[in-house]
Amino acid sequence: MEPGYDPLELAKRVRALVVRQGPGGVEERRYYRFRGGRWYGGIATGDVVGCNLRCGFCWSWRTASHVMARGFFCTPAEAFRRLMSIALRRGYRLVRLSGGEPTISRGHLLELLEAFRGKGLGFVLETNGILVGADRSYASELAEFKHLIVRVSLKGTNEQEFHSLTLAKPDFFRYQLKALKNLVDAGLEPGERVYAAVMLSFSPPENYEQLKERLAEISPELAEEIDEEYVILYPHVVELMRRRGLRPRLAFKPNDVPKFMI
């Protein structure tokens, strides 16, 4: 029997706790916080609660990704107002959803994207991609928003690393790759409006090169424009890795994060 859990089934269970139907059938999503930050050169961020993976290096495991009951519910309109307020106050040109897995609340996400249409801001969707990889129609819906940039965060470079880092069934790494293909096929420009981010702290160089070959089969631009991720050694991240028995090959202290990661 294949080891690990099914992230699609976990997404259903998480959704039941972090998504609810508000008045008029509006889909409300549980958030942990809204904040500004230095990433991407400055961006307004909504951190959603709940994820369908259990990564052993997750920076938000205590507050957003591995918990379901914290935070507060927001309608898409409320989330829009909070993000727009931060962006205007700080002069940001980008907003994003992060923390947990934003795609779990499909209706909420699509309505929020619609609210930002024509507002002159780019919207970065940080996602593990599994739900988009499982459903081509989701990619087609996302591709309708020209202000959207999708960052698919790959958990390692292959099926074995994916399982080691997330404890999920290894085959679901292919769903992450399929998300990239679905989004490219739907019309998002590879390397510009959709790209891969890869956690490399636990990967030998030869595995990374093999991943680039797999990405190039989808689109050469995906293999050329990769956001390289490495573990940041926040104390709570170190604690989680210790619990899971993970030892990074390369990691950075919070005060020594290289500029290419910001």
TAZINOR-V811610 format. One record per residue. N is the residue number from 0. RES is the residue in one letter. PHI is phi in degrees with one decimal (* if undefined). PSI is psi as a letter, one per 20 degrees, with the letter a starting at -180 (* if undefined). Layout:
n->N res->RES phi->PHI psi->PSI
n->N res->RES phi->PHI psi->PSI
//
This chain:
n->0 res->M phi->* psi->p
n->1 res->E phi->-64.3 psi->p
n->2 res->P phi->-74.0 psi->q
n->3 res->G phi->100.7 psi->r
n->4 res->Y phi->-97.9 psi->r
n->5 res->D phi->-100.1 psi->o
n->6 res->P phi->-63.2 psi->h
n->7 res->L phi->-70.8 psi->g
n->8 res->E phi->-68.9 psi->h
n->9 res->L phi->-63.0 psi->h
n->10 res->A phi->-59.6 psi->h
n->11 res->K phi->-64.5 psi->g
n->12 res->R phi->-68.3 psi->g
n->13 res->V phi->-66.3 psi->g
n->14 res->R phi->-56.3 psi->h
n->15 res->A phi->-62.3 psi->h
n->16 res->L phi->-103.3 psi->h
n->17 res->V phi->-114.8 psi->i
n->18 res->V phi->-128.3 psi->p
n->19 res->R phi->-144.7 psi->q
n->20 res->Q phi->-91.7 psi->p
n->21 res->G phi->-92.1 psi->a
n->22 res->P phi->-55.6 psi->p
n->23 res->G phi->74.8 psi->j
n->24 res->G phi->78.2 psi->j
n->25 res->V phi->-69.3 psi->p
n->26 res->E phi->-84.4 psi->o
n->27 res->E phi->-100.5 psi->q
n->28 res->R phi->-120.5 psi->q
n->29 res->R phi->-79.3 psi->p
n->30 res->Y phi->-115.3 psi->q
n->31 res->Y phi->-93.2 psi->g
n->32 res->R phi->-169.5 psi->r
n->33 res->F phi->-123.2 psi->q
n->34 res->R phi->-158.5 psi->r
n->35 res->G phi->-98.6 psi->r
n->36 res->G phi->-168.7 psi->r
n->37 res->R phi->-83.3 psi->i
n->38 res->W phi->-61.3 psi->q
n->39 res->Y phi->62.2 psi->k
n->40 res->G phi->80.9 psi->j
n->41 res->G phi->121.0 psi->o
n->42 res->I phi->-155.0 psi->q
n->43 res->A phi->-86.4 psi->p
n->44 res->T phi->-127.1 psi->p
n->45 res->G phi->-109.6 psi->o
n->46 res->D phi->-92.9 psi->o
n->47 res->V phi->-86.9 psi->q
n->48 res->V phi->-95.8 psi->p
n->49 res->G phi->99.1 psi->p
n->50 res->C phi->-141.6 psi->q
n->51 res->N phi->-102.6 psi->j
n->52 res->L phi->-127.8 psi->q
n->53 res->R phi->-126.5 psi->m
n->54 res->C phi->-67.9 psi->p
n->55 res->G phi->-80.8 psi->j
n->56 res->F phi->-125.9 psi->j
n->57 res->C phi->-65.0 psi->p
n->58 res->W phi->-77.5 psi->i
n->59 res->S phi->-113.2 psi->k
n->60 res->W phi->-64.4 psi->h
n->61 res->R phi->-81.3 psi->h
n->62 res->T phi->-120.1 psi->h
n->63 res->A phi->-139.1 psi->g
n->64 res->S phi->-84.0 psi->h
n->65 res->H phi->-100.4 psi->j
n->66 res->V phi->-119.8 psi->q
n->67 res->M phi->-121.8 psi->h
n->68 res->A phi->-100.7 psi->i
n->69 res->R phi->-83.9 psi->r
n->70 res->G phi->87.4 psi->a
n->71 res->F phi->-148.0 psi->q
n->72 res->F phi->-85.1 psi->q
n->73 res->C phi->-131.3 psi->q
n->74 res->T phi->-75.7 psi->r
n->75 res->P phi->-56.8 psi->h
n->76 res->A phi->-65.0 psi->g
n->77 res->E phi->-67.3 psi->g
n->78 res->A phi->-62.9 psi->g
n->79 res->F phi->-59.5 psi->g
n->80 res->R phi->-62.9 psi->g
n->81 res->R phi->-66.4 psi->g
n->82 res->L phi->-67.2 psi->g
n->83 res->M phi->-63.8 psi->h
n->84 res->S phi->-61.1 psi->g
n->85 res->I phi->-63.6 psi->g
n->86 res->A phi->-62.3 psi->g
n->87 res->L phi->-68.4 psi->g
n->88 res->R phi->-65.4 psi->h
n->89 res->R phi->-104.1 psi->i
n->90 res->G phi->75.1 psi->k
n->91 res->Y phi->-78.5 psi->q
n->92 res->R phi->-109.2 psi->j
n->93 res->L phi->-133.4 psi->q
n->94 res->V phi->-130.9 psi->r
n->95 res->R phi->-156.7 psi->r
n->96 res->L phi->-111.7 psi->p
n->97 res->S phi->-150.2 psi->a
n->98 res->G phi->83.8 psi->e
n->99 res->G phi->-96.3 psi->b
n->100 res->E phi->-105.9 psi->o
n->101 res->P phi->-63.9 psi->h
n->102 res->T phi->-73.4 psi->i
n->103 res->I phi->-60.9 psi->h
n->104 res->S phi->-104.4 psi->m
n->105 res->R phi->-60.5 psi->g
n->106 res->G phi->-62.1 psi->g
n->107 res->H phi->-61.3 psi->g
n->108 res->L phi->-62.3 psi->g
n->109 res->L phi->-65.5 psi->h
n->110 res->E phi->-67.9 psi->h
n->111 res->L phi->-67.3 psi->g
n->112 res->L phi->-60.5 psi->g
n->113 res->E phi->-62.9 psi->h
n->114 res->A phi->-63.2 psi->h
n->115 res->F phi->-89.5 psi->i
n->116 res->R phi->-61.4 psi->p
n->117 res->G phi->76.9 psi->j
n->118 res->K phi->-93.8 psi->i
n->119 res->G phi->80.9 psi->j
n->120 res->L phi->-117.5 psi->q
n->121 res->G phi->-82.9 psi->q
n->122 res->F phi->-117.6 psi->o
n->123 res->V phi->-97.4 psi->o
n->124 res->L phi->-99.0 psi->o
n->125 res->E phi->-93.5 psi->o
n->126 res->T phi->-145.4 psi->q
n->127 res->N phi->-80.5 psi->i
n->128 res->G phi->82.5 psi->i
n->129 res->I phi->-63.5 psi->g
n->130 res->L phi->-68.5 psi->h
n->131 res->V phi->-73.0 psi->h
n->132 res->G phi->-69.2 psi->h
n->133 res->A phi->-84.6 psi->i
n->134 res->D phi->-145.6 psi->o
n->135 res->R phi->-61.5 psi->h
n->136 res->S phi->-65.1 psi->h
n->137 res->Y phi->-64.6 psi->g
n->138 res->A phi->-61.6 psi->g
n->139 res->S phi->-64.0 psi->h
n->140 res->E phi->-66.4 psi->g
n->141 res->L phi->-64.7 psi->h
n->142 res->A phi->-66.2 psi->i
n->143 res->E phi->-70.3 psi->i
n->144 res->F phi->-101.3 psi->o
n->145 res->K phi->-72.3 psi->i
n->146 res->H phi->-90.7 psi->j
n->147 res->L phi->-90.8 psi->p
n->148 res->I phi->-122.2 psi->p
n->149 res->V phi->-109.5 psi->p
n->150 res->R phi->-108.2 psi->o
n->151 res->V phi->-91.0 psi->o
n->152 res->S phi->-91.1 psi->o
n->153 res->L phi->-79.7 psi->p
n->154 res->K phi->-93.8 psi->n
n->155 res->G phi->95.5 psi->a
n->156 res->T phi->-110.3 psi->i
n->157 res->N phi->-158.6 psi->a
n->158 res->E phi->-60.8 psi->g
n->159 res->Q phi->-67.5 psi->g
n->160 res->E phi->-64.4 psi->g
n->161 res->F phi->-55.7 psi->g
n->162 res->H phi->-64.6 psi->g
n->163 res->S phi->-62.3 psi->h
n->164 res->L phi->-83.0 psi->h
n->165 res->T phi->-109.8 psi->i
n->166 res->L phi->70.3 psi->j
n->167 res->A phi->-81.7 psi->r
n->168 res->K phi->-59.8 psi->p
n->169 res->P phi->-56.3 psi->h
n->170 res->D phi->-62.2 psi->i
n->171 res->F phi->-73.4 psi->i
n->172 res->F phi->-61.1 psi->h
n->173 res->R phi->-66.9 psi->h
n->174 res->Y phi->-64.9 psi->h
n->175 res->Q phi->-63.6 psi->g
n->176 res->L phi->-65.9 psi->h
n->177 res->K phi->-65.4 psi->h
n->178 res->A phi->-59.9 psi->g
n->179 res->L phi->-59.7 psi->g
n->180 res->K phi->-64.9 psi->g
n->181 res->N phi->-60.6 psi->g
n->182 res->L phi->-69.8 psi->g
n->183 res->V phi->-64.5 psi->g
n->184 res->D phi->-62.0 psi->h
n->185 res->A phi->-77.8 psi->i
n->186 res->G phi->117.1 psi->j
n->187 res->L phi->-76.6 psi->p
n->188 res->E phi->-68.7 psi->o
n->189 res->P phi->-65.5 psi->p
n->190 res->G phi->86.0 psi->i
n->191 res->E phi->-118.5 psi->f
n->192 res->R phi->-96.0 psi->i
n->193 res->V phi->-145.0 psi->p
n->194 res->Y phi->-154.6 psi->r
n->195 res->A phi->-99.3 psi->p
n->196 res->A phi->-110.2 psi->p
n->197 res->V phi->-129.6 psi->p
n->198 res->M phi->-74.0 psi->o
n->199 res->L phi->-111.6 psi->j
n->200 res->S phi->-62.1 psi->h
n->201 res->F phi->-115.5 psi->j
n->202 res->S phi->-111.4 psi->p
n->203 res->P phi->-70.9 psi->q
n->204 res->P phi->-56.1 psi->h
n->205 res->E phi->-66.2 psi->h
n->206 res->N phi->-68.5 psi->h
n->207 res->Y phi->-63.8 psi->g
n->208 res->E phi->-63.9 psi->h
n->209 res->Q phi->-66.1 psi->h
n->210 res->L phi->-63.6 psi->g
n->211 res->K phi->-58.0 psi->h
n->212 res->E phi->-65.1 psi->h
n->213 res->R phi->-68.0 psi->h
n->214 res->L phi->-66.2 psi->h
n->215 res->A phi->-64.2 psi->h
n->216 res->E phi->-66.1 psi->h
n->217 res->I phi->-79.2 psi->g
n->218 res->S phi->-164.6 psi->p
n->219 res->P phi->-56.8 psi->h
n->220 res->E phi->-65.2 psi->h
n->221 res->L phi->-65.1 psi->h
n->222 res->A phi->-75.9 psi->i
n->223 res->E phi->-92.9 psi->h
n->224 res->E phi->-116.2 psi->n
n->225 res->I phi->-116.4 psi->p
n->226 res->D phi->-89.1 psi->o
n->227 res->E phi->-81.5 psi->p
n->228 res->E phi->-111.5 psi->q
n->229 res->Y phi->-137.1 psi->q
n->230 res->V phi->-63.0 psi->p
n->231 res->I phi->-101.1 psi->p
n->232 res->L phi->-83.5 psi->l
n->233 res->Y phi->-65.5 psi->q
n->234 res->P phi->-53.8 psi->g
n->235 res->H phi->-70.9 psi->h
n->236 res->V phi->-72.7 psi->g
n->237 res->V phi->-59.8 psi->g
n->238 res->E phi->-61.5 psi->g
n->239 res->L phi->-64.8 psi->g
n->240 res->M phi->-62.3 psi->h
n->241 res->R phi->-62.5 psi->g
n->242 res->R phi->-61.1 psi->h
n->243 res->R phi->-92.4 psi->i
n->244 res->G phi->72.4 psi->k
n->245 res->L phi->-98.5 psi->p
n->246 res->R phi->-126.9 psi->o
n->247 res->P phi->-70.5 psi->q
n->248 res->R phi->-73.2 psi->h
n->249 res->L phi->-145.6 psi->p
n->250 res->A phi->-150.3 psi->r
n->251 res->F phi->-129.1 psi->q
n->252 res->K phi->-71.9 psi->q
n->253 res->P phi->-53.7 psi->h
n->254 res->N phi->-85.1 psi->i
n->255 res->D phi->-120.1 psi->k
n->256 res->V phi->-66.6 psi->p
n->257 res->P phi->-67.1 psi->q
n->258 res->K phi->-61.4 psi->h
n->259 res->F phi->-69.4 psi->i
n->260 res->M phi->-94.3 psi->i
n->261 res->I phi->-101.0 psi->*
//
